[in-house]
Amino acid sequence: MSATLEQATMNTAKETLEMTDGFHLVIDALKHNGIDTIFGLVGIPITDLARLAQAEGMRFIGFRHEQNAGNAAAIAGYMTQKPGICLTVSAPGFLNGLTALANATTNCFPMILISGSSEREIVDLQQGDYEEMDQLNAAKPFAKAAYRINKAEDIGIGIARAIRAAVSGRPGGVYLDLPAQLLGQSLDAARGKKSLVRVVDPAPRQIPAPDSVKRALDLLKGAKRPLILLGKGAAYAQADADIRALIEKTGIPYLPMSMAKGLLPDTHPQSASAARSYVLAEADVVMLIGARLNWLLSHGKGKTWGAPKQFIQIDIAPTEIDSNVAIAAPVIGDVGSCVSALLAGINSGFGKPSAEWTGAIAERKDKNLTKMAATLNQNPSPMNYHSALRAIRDVLKTRPDINVVNEGANALDFTRSIVDMYQPRKRFDAGTWGIMGIGMGYAIGAAVTSGLPVVAIEGDSAFGFSGMELETICRYRLPVVTVIFNNNGVYKGCDPNLNPKGPDVAVTAFVKGARYDKMIEAFGGIGYNVTTPAELTKALTEAIAAGKPALINAAIDEAAGTESGRLINLNPKSAAAKK
């Protein structure tokens, strides 16, 4: 045998013997589909999966609690239109991530929760394995889709199915179950490579029917008091230019839901945010773009909506139509295609709203903005939400590129109405489900995904759900500035214990005068303690300029705010408590 032939034979044998395993195939499948970041928390059985992902060039952001990792993955999915990945251990770790998965599904954020699990044959016979749990069936009610992969050769197709499910149609959370023995399974490397699947056109355009577009345009043309309502689905669509063109070309006033703020600058002349109650009550035709008539909009009925009206609804899910009230003109398709089709149908004969309607809105806007300005210009001692947020608003106005995370009760309500947004997909908050605890997870996800600074505006109660992630922020040296409105309690810190002989503080009270700034200092970050708007302005300006992890403990009046914020009607009171 010649030397050349012998070498070729040896190379062939080497290629034949080269093996791969489930660990590497999971990583290869994710990378094959352009996914480069994993958020999670390591442990049995996925520690080596995280290690190898990092070794293969992926970024692994390790958290202190799986729920926060899941929230980071979800907001990354919202920002990029690619599924964010959360990796957890089995059973308790999976359950911690399940809240974030449910929140992603409810909010239509594309994410994939990947969890290690016990072997199926042990779970089915309930033989008592380590952290034994039927995770797949536990996840199904809270996910858009749920899959389990049992064979290494199916990893490529399993991850492809999860990606497509997460982003196609109405996006949502997907669960992917990886039993421990799957990760250790070996197979021929060449066969493994062939098993990988690159998802082609995972979220195809869904073009609306021409007759539905015509019906919607005819209804708009006949409206006397039209209104456009933008939801976060409109922001997710990234059809920013067409949405702006549609609003400006028609001249119709618009209202953005909280995470749609910035699609057009909040200072845009057609924004009706400062006259929200008036336009919702008085409009006769309302066009919903990527918004749902859920609790955030009083389900489209009741006193909020006032006079009878007709709805046009743009949504990718036909089942969303008529969910609360009759929809006169449904337009089914992806937001970008629907808006583009509507824009193409608006010709020179399309009249703009009457001066009577736009003038009435402008009058109420001016009145409400003048009233708000007077409130914001006050300087009470101690600070309240308004004076503190005036300082934050003025600083953030100079940096429209900064991501803003916001949660709490009063902290959420006041920030939403006071701090203007100027660019799309820059505001992240409690969203459709209205849950607390998203703060630090969203902040980390936004910072990692965008590479830009984040300012997280937190109520002291809301911060408590994810506060240990300050260590994560410091570990990865992320440019996140956390501002905590510290009023010593849930809603407010001045409530008494209703039992005069009781030894405990009130159910809403925290430690008086807590210094949250000391927490971040313990992890090497920068802490500030402020008590006046001037001090808050200085601290926030310095912290943003430093580009380092920072926390501002903003002490405000413990009596500031109201119970449940603006959701008082959702918090029932006992008859005795009302007396």
C-alpha positions in Angstrom: 0.0 0.0 0.0 1.4 3.4 -0.9 2.0 6.0 1.8 -0.7 8.3 0.2 -3.3 5.5 0.2 -2.3 4.5 3.7 -2.7 8.1 5.0 -6.1 8.4 3.3 -7.3 5.1 4.9 -6.2 6.4 8.3 -8.0 9.7 7.8 -11.2 7.8 6.8 -11.0 5.7 9.9 -10.4 8.7 12.1 -13.5 10.4 10.6 -15.5 7.3 11.1 -14.5 7.1 14.7 -15.1 10.7 15.5 -18.1 11.0 17.8 -20.3 13.7 19.3 -22.8 13.8 22.1 -26.1 15.4 23.2 -24.3 18.2 24.9 -22.5 19.3 21.8 -25.5 18.8 19.5 -27.7 21.1 21.6 -25.0 23.8 21.3 -24.5 23.1 17.6 -28.2 23.3 16.9 -28.6 26.6 18.7 -25.6 28.1 17.0 -26.8 26.7 13.6 -29.8 29.0 14.0 -28.0 32.1 15.0 -28.6 31.9 18.7 -25.5 33.1 20.6 -26.6 33.8 24.2 -28.1 31.7 27.0 -29.5 33.0 30.2 -29.7 30.5 33.1 -28.5 28.9 36.3 -26.3 25.8 36.3 -26.6 22.6 38.3 -27.5 18.9 37.7 -27.8 17.9 34.9 -26.9 20.9 32.7 -23.7 22.3 34.2 -21.5 20.9 31.5 -23.9 22.1 28.8 -23.4 25.7 30.0 -19.6 25.2 30.2 -19.4 23.7 26.7 -21.6 26.5 25.3 -19.2 29.1 26.7 -16.2 27.1 25.4 -17.9 27.0 21.9 -18.2 30.8 21.8 -21.7 31.3 23.1 -22.4 33.7 25.9 -23.8 32.3 29.1 -25.2 34.8 31.6 -25.5 33.0 34.9 -28.2 34.2 37.3 -29.1 33.8 41.0 -32.7 32.7 40.4 -34.2 31.0 37.3 -37.2 33.2 37.1 -35.0 36.2 36.5 -33.0 34.3 33.9 -36.3 33.5 32.2 -37.4 37.1 32.2 -34.1 38.1 30.7 -34.5 35.6 27.9 -38.1 36.8 27.3 -37.2 40.4 26.9 -34.3 39.5 24.7 -36.8 37.7 22.5 -39.1 40.7 22.4 -36.2 43.0 21.4 -34.8 40.7 18.6 -37.7 38.7 17.3 -35.5 35.6 17.9 -36.3 33.3 20.9 -34.4 34.1 24.0 -33.0 30.9 25.7 -33.3 30.2 29.4 -31.5 27.1 30.7 -32.4 25.6 34.1 -31.9 22.5 36.2 -34.6 20.0 36.8 -37.8 20.1 39.0 -37.4 23.1 41.4 -35.2 25.0 38.9 -37.7 24.3 36.2 -40.6 25.5 38.4 -38.7 28.7 39.1 -38.4 29.3 35.4 -42.0 28.4 34.7 -43.3 31.7 36.0 -41.2 33.5 33.4 -42.3 31.1 30.7 -46.0 31.8 31.6 -45.3 35.5 31.5 -43.6 35.2 28.1 -46.6 33.3 26.7 -49.1 35.8 28.1 -47.1 38.7 26.7 -46.3 37.1 23.4 -42.6 37.2 23.9 -40.6 34.5 22.0 -38.5 32.4 24.5 -37.5 28.8 25.0 -37.2 27.4 28.5 -34.8 24.4 28.3 -34.6 22.3 31.4 -32.8 19.1 32.3 -35.1 16.4 33.7 -35.3 12.9 35.1 -35.5 9.9 32.8 -39.0 9.2 31.5 -39.2 5.6 32.6 -38.5 6.5 36.2 -40.9 9.5 36.2 -43.7 7.4 34.7 -43.4 4.7 37.4 -42.9 7.4 40.1 -39.8 5.5 41.4 -38.4 8.5 43.3 -35.6 9.8 41.1 -33.5 12.9 42.1 -35.7 15.9 41.6 -38.3 13.7 39.9 -41.1 15.5 38.1 -43.2 15.2 35.0 -42.0 18.6 33.7 -43.4 18.3 30.2 -47.0 18.0 31.4 -46.5 20.6 34.1 -45.3 23.1 31.4 -48.0 22.5 28.8 -50.7 24.8 30.3 -48.3 27.7 30.5 -46.5 27.4 27.2 -47.4 27.9 23.6 -45.8 24.5 22.9 -43.9 21.9 24.8 -41.6 19.1 23.5 -39.3 16.4 24.9 -36.3 15.1 23.1 -35.3 11.5 23.9 -32.8 10.6 21.2 -29.6 12.6 20.3 -30.3 12.4 16.6 -33.6 14.3 17.2 -31.9 17.2 18.9 -31.6 19.2 15.7 -35.3 18.8 14.7 -36.5 19.3 18.3 -34.7 22.7 18.6 -35.9 23.7 15.1 -39.5 22.9 16.2 -39.1 24.9 19.4 -37.7 27.9 17.5 -40.5 27.9 14.9 -43.2 27.5 17.6 -41.8 30.4 19.6 -41.7 33.0 16.8 -44.4 32.0 14.3 -47.9 33.4 14.4 -48.5 34.9 17.8 -45.1 34.5 19.6 -44.8 32.9 23.0 -43.0 30.7 25.4 -41.9 27.2 24.5 -40.7 24.4 26.8 -38.0 22.0 25.7 -37.4 19.0 28.0 -33.9 17.4 27.9 -33.6 14.2 30.0 -30.2 13.7 31.6 -29.4 10.6 29.6 -30.0 12.4 26.3 -27.2 14.8 27.0 -24.7 12.0 27.4 -25.8 10.0 24.4 -23.1 9.6 21.7 -23.4 9.2 18.0 -21.2 9.5 14.9 -20.1 13.2 14.4 -20.9 13.2 10.7 -24.4 11.8 11.4 -24.9 14.4 14.1 -23.9 17.2 11.8 -26.4 16.0 9.2 -29.2 16.0 11.8 -28.9 19.7 12.4 -31.8 21.8 11.0 -31.6 25.5 10.1 -35.1 27.0 10.4 -36.1 28.7 7.1 -38.5 31.6 7.4 -39.6 30.8 11.0 -42.1 33.7 11.1 -43.5 34.0 7.6 -45.5 37.1 6.6 -49.3 36.6 6.9 -50.9 38.9 4.3 -54.3 40.2 5.1 -57.3 39.6 2.8 -57.9 42.5 0.5 -61.6 42.7 1.5 -60.7 43.0 5.2 -58.4 45.9 4.4 -61.1 47.6 2.3 -63.6 47.1 5.1 -61.3 48.7 7.7 -60.5 51.6 5.4 -64.2 52.3 4.7 -65.0 52.3 8.4 -62.1 54.7 9.0 -63.3 57.0 6.2 -66.7 57.3 7.7 -65.5 58.0 11.3 -66.1 61.3 12.9 -63.9 60.8 15.9 -61.3 58.1 14.9 -58.6 56.9 17.3 -55.6 54.5 16.7 -54.5 52.4 19.7 -50.9 51.0 19.6 -50.1 47.9 21.6 -46.7 46.3 22.2 -47.4 43.9 19.3 -47.0 47.0 17.1 -43.6 47.6 18.7 -42.6 44.0 18.4 -43.4 44.0 14.7 -40.5 46.5 14.0 -42.7 48.1 11.3 -41.9 51.5 12.8 -41.7 53.6 9.6 -45.0 52.3 8.2 -46.8 52.7 11.5 -45.6 56.3 11.7 -46.5 56.9 8.1 -50.0 55.5 8.6 -50.7 57.8 11.7 -49.2 60.9 10.1 -50.9 60.3 6.7 -54.3 59.8 8.2 -53.9 62.5 10.8 -55.7 60.3 13.3 -54.9 60.8 17.0 -53.2 57.8 18.7 -52.7 56.3 22.1 -49.7 54.0 22.9 -50.0 51.3 25.4 -47.1 51.4 27.9 -44.6 49.2 25.9 -45.6 50.8 22.6 -44.4 54.2 23.9 -41.7 55.5 21.7 -43.0 54.0 18.4 -43.6 57.7 17.8 -42.1 60.1 20.3 -44.4 60.7 23.2 -44.1 64.4 22.4 -45.6 63.9 18.9 -48.5 66.3 18.2 -50.9 63.5 17.4 -50.3 61.7 20.7 -53.5 61.7 22.8 -51.8 60.2 25.9 -52.5 63.4 28.0 -56.2 63.1 27.1 -56.5 59.3 27.4 -59.8 59.2 29.3 -61.4 61.7 26.9 -60.5 59.9 23.7 -61.4 56.5 24.9 -64.8 57.7 25.9 -65.5 59.9 22.9 -64.0 58.1 19.9 -66.5 56.5 17.5 -64.1 54.2 15.6 -61.0 52.7 17.3 -58.3 50.9 15.3 -56.3 48.5 17.5 -52.8 47.8 16.1 -51.2 44.9 18.0 -53.2 45.6 21.1 -55.8 43.4 22.9 -59.0 44.5 24.5 -58.0 42.9 27.8 -58.1 44.2 31.4 -55.6 46.9 30.5 -58.3 48.5 28.3 -61.2 47.6 30.5 -62.1 44.8 28.1 -63.4 47.3 25.6 -66.6 48.1 27.5 -67.9 49.9 30.6 -67.6 53.5 31.7 -64.0 53.8 30.3 -65.3 53.5 26.8 -68.3 55.8 27.0 -70.3 56.3 23.8 -70.9 53.3 21.5 -68.1 52.7 19.1 -66.9 50.4 16.4 -63.5 48.6 16.4 -61.0 47.7 13.8 -58.5 45.2 15.0 -55.2 44.2 13.5 -54.0 40.9 14.9 -52.2 37.8 13.7 -54.5 35.5 15.8 -58.1 35.2 14.4 -59.2 33.8 17.8 -58.4 37.2 19.4 -61.2 38.8 17.4 -64.5 39.3 19.3 -62.8 38.1 22.6 -64.6 40.8 24.6 -66.7 42.9 22.3 -67.8 42.7 18.6 -65.1 43.7 16.2 -66.6 45.4 13.1 -63.5 45.1 10.9 -61.0 42.4 11.7 -57.8 42.5 9.8 -55.9 39.3 10.2 -52.2 39.1 9.5 -48.8 40.2 10.8 -48.8 43.8 11.9 -46.2 44.8 9.3 -48.1 43.4 6.3 -51.5 44.7 7.6 -50.2 48.3 8.2 -48.5 48.2 4.8 -51.7 47.2 3.1 -53.7 49.9 4.9 -51.1 52.5 4.0 -51.3 51.5 0.3 -55.1 51.9 0.3 -55.0 55.4 1.7 -55.3 57.8 -1.3 -55.7 61.5 -1.7 -59.4 61.3 -1.1 -58.9 60.0 2.4 -60.0 62.9 4.6 -58.3 63.7 7.9 -60.2 64.0 11.2 -62.3 67.1 11.8 -60.8 70.2 13.5 -63.6 69.8 16.0 -62.3 66.4 17.1 -58.6 67.2 17.1 -59.2 70.6 18.7 -61.1 69.1 21.5 -58.3 66.7 22.2 -55.7 69.4 22.0 -57.7 71.5 24.5 -57.8 68.7 27.0 -54.1 67.8 26.5 -53.1 71.4 27.2 -55.2 71.5 30.3 -53.9 68.2 31.7 -50.3 68.9 30.8 -50.5 72.3 32.5 -51.9 70.7 35.6 -49.2 68.0 35.5 -46.4 70.6 35.0 -47.6 72.4 38.1 -47.5 69.2 40.1 -44.1 68.2 38.8 -42.6 71.6 39.6 -43.4 71.3 43.3 -40.5 70.4 45.7 -42.1 68.8 48.7 -39.8 67.5 51.5 -39.5 64.6 51.6 -39.6 63.8 47.9 -42.7 62.2 46.4 -43.1 60.3 43.1 -43.7 63.4 41.0 -40.7 65.4 42.1 -38.4 62.4 41.9 -39.7 61.5 38.4 -39.3 65.0 37.2 -35.6 64.7 37.9 -35.4 61.3 36.2 -37.4 62.5 33.2 -35.1 65.5 32.6 -32.0 63.3 32.7 -33.4 60.6 30.4 -34.6 63.2 27.9 -31.0 63.8 27.1 -30.4 60.1 26.4 -33.3 58.7 24.3 -31.2 55.6 23.5 -31.3 54.3 27.1 -33.5 51.3 27.9 -36.0 51.9 30.7 -37.3 49.1 32.9 -40.1 49.9 35.1 -42.1 48.0 37.8 -44.0 48.6 41.0 -47.5 49.8 41.7 -47.3 53.6 42.1 -43.7 53.6 40.7 -45.1 52.0 37.5 -48.2 54.2 37.2 -46.4 57.5 37.7 -43.4 56.7 35.6 -45.5 55.6 32.6 -47.3 59.0 32.6 -44.4 61.2 33.4 -41.3 59.8 31.7 -41.5 60.3 27.9 -40.1 57.8 25.5 -38.6 58.8 22.1 -37.5 55.5 20.5 -39.3 52.2 20.0 -38.7 49.1 22.2 -37.0 51.1 24.9 -39.6 50.7 27.6 -40.1 47.3 29.4 -42.6 46.9 32.2 -45.0 44.5 33.9 -47.0 44.1 30.7 -50.1 42.1 30.0 -49.9 39.9 33.1 -49.2 42.9 35.4 -46.7 40.9 37.5 -44.0 42.2 39.8 -40.5 40.7 39.8 -39.5 41.4 36.2 -37.1 44.3 37.0 -33.6 42.9 37.3 -34.2 40.1 34.7 -35.5 42.6 32.1 -32.7 45.0 32.9 -30.0 42.3 32.4 -31.6 41.0 29.3 -31.9 44.5 27.8 -28.3 45.4 28.6 -26.9 42.2 27.3 -29.0 42.2 24.1 -28.6 45.9 23.2 -25.2 46.7 24.7 -26.7 50.0 25.8 -27.3 51.4 29.3 -30.4 50.5 31.2 -32.2 52.6 33.9 -34.5 50.4 36.0 -37.1 52.5 37.9 -38.3 50.3 40.8 -40.7 50.4 43.7 -39.0 49.1 46.8 -41.5 46.2 47.0 -41.1 45.2 43.3 -37.3 45.3 43.6 -37.4 42.7 46.4 -38.4 40.0 44.0 -35.2 40.1 42.0 -32.8 42.1 44.1 -30.1 39.5 44.4 -29.4 39.9 40.7 -27.5 43.0 41.6 -24.6 40.6 42.0 -25.2 39.3 38.5 -25.2 42.9 37.1 -21.9 43.5 38.9 -20.4 40.2 37.9 -20.9 40.9 34.2 -20.1 44.7 34.7 -23.4 45.7 33.0 -24.3 49.4 32.6 -27.4 49.1 34.6 -28.5 51.9 37.0 -31.3 50.9 39.4 -33.3 53.6 41.0 -35.4 52.5 44.0 -38.2 54.6 45.2 -37.9 53.8 48.9 -41.0 54.6 50.9 -40.5 51.8 53.4 -43.3 49.5 52.3 -45.7 47.9 49.8 -47.7 50.8 48.4 -46.6 53.0 51.3 -44.8 52.4 54.6 -46.9 54.3 57.1 -49.7 51.8 57.6 -50.4 50.7 61.2 -50.9 47.2 62.5 -54.7 47.0 62.8 -54.2 44.9 66.0 -53.2 47.4 68.6 -51.7 44.7 70.8 -50.0 42.9 67.9 -46.2 42.6 68.1 -45.6 42.9 64.4 -45.4 45.7 61.9 -48.2 46.3 59.4 -48.6 43.8 56.6 -47.4 46.4 54.1 -44.4 47.8 56.1 -40.7 47.2 55.5 -37.7 48.2 57.6 -37.7 51.9 58.0 -34.9 53.8 56.3 -33.4 50.8 54.5 -30.3 51.5 52.5 -30.5 49.5 49.3 -27.4 51.4 48.0 -25.3 49.4 50.4 -26.4 46.2 48.7 -24.7 47.0 45.4 -21.6 48.3 47.2 -21.2 44.9 48.7 -20.8 43.5 45.2 -18.4 46.2 43.9 -21.0 48.6 42.3 -21.6 52.2 43.0 -24.2 53.2 45.5 -26.0 56.6 46.0 -28.4 57.6 48.8 -30.5 60.7 47.8 -33.3 62.6 49.4 -33.9 65.6 47.0 -34.5 65.9 43.3 -31.2 67.8 42.9 -29.3 64.9 44.5 -31.2 62.4 42.3 -30.3 64.4 39.1 -26.7 64.5 40.0 -26.5 60.8 41.0 -28.3 59.6 37.9 -26.2 61.8 35.6 -23.0 60.5 37.1 -24.1 56.9 37.2 -25.1 56.8 33.5 -21.8 58.6 32.5 -19.8 56.0 34.5 -21.3 53.1 32.5 -20.9 50.9 35.6 -23.4 49.0 37.8 -25.0 51.5 40.1 -28.0 51.8 42.5 -29.7 54.9 43.7 -31.7 54.7 46.9 -34.2 57.5 46.5 -35.9 58.1 49.8 -39.4 59.4 49.3 -42.3 60.3 51.5 -43.6 57.0 53.0 -47.1 58.3 52.7 -46.7 58.9 48.9 -48.8 56.8 46.6 -52.0 54.9 47.0 -52.8 51.2 47.7 -52.6 49.1 44.5 -51.7 52.2 42.5 -54.3 52.7 39.8 -55.8 49.2 40.3 -57.7 50.0 43.4 -60.8 48.5 41.9 -59.0 45.1 41.5 -58.1 45.0 45.2 -61.4 44.2 47.2 -61.9 45.8 50.6 -63.7 44.2 53.4 -66.7 46.0 54.8 -64.9 46.5 58.1 -61.9 48.0 56.4 -64.1 50.6 54.6 -65.5 52.0 57.8 
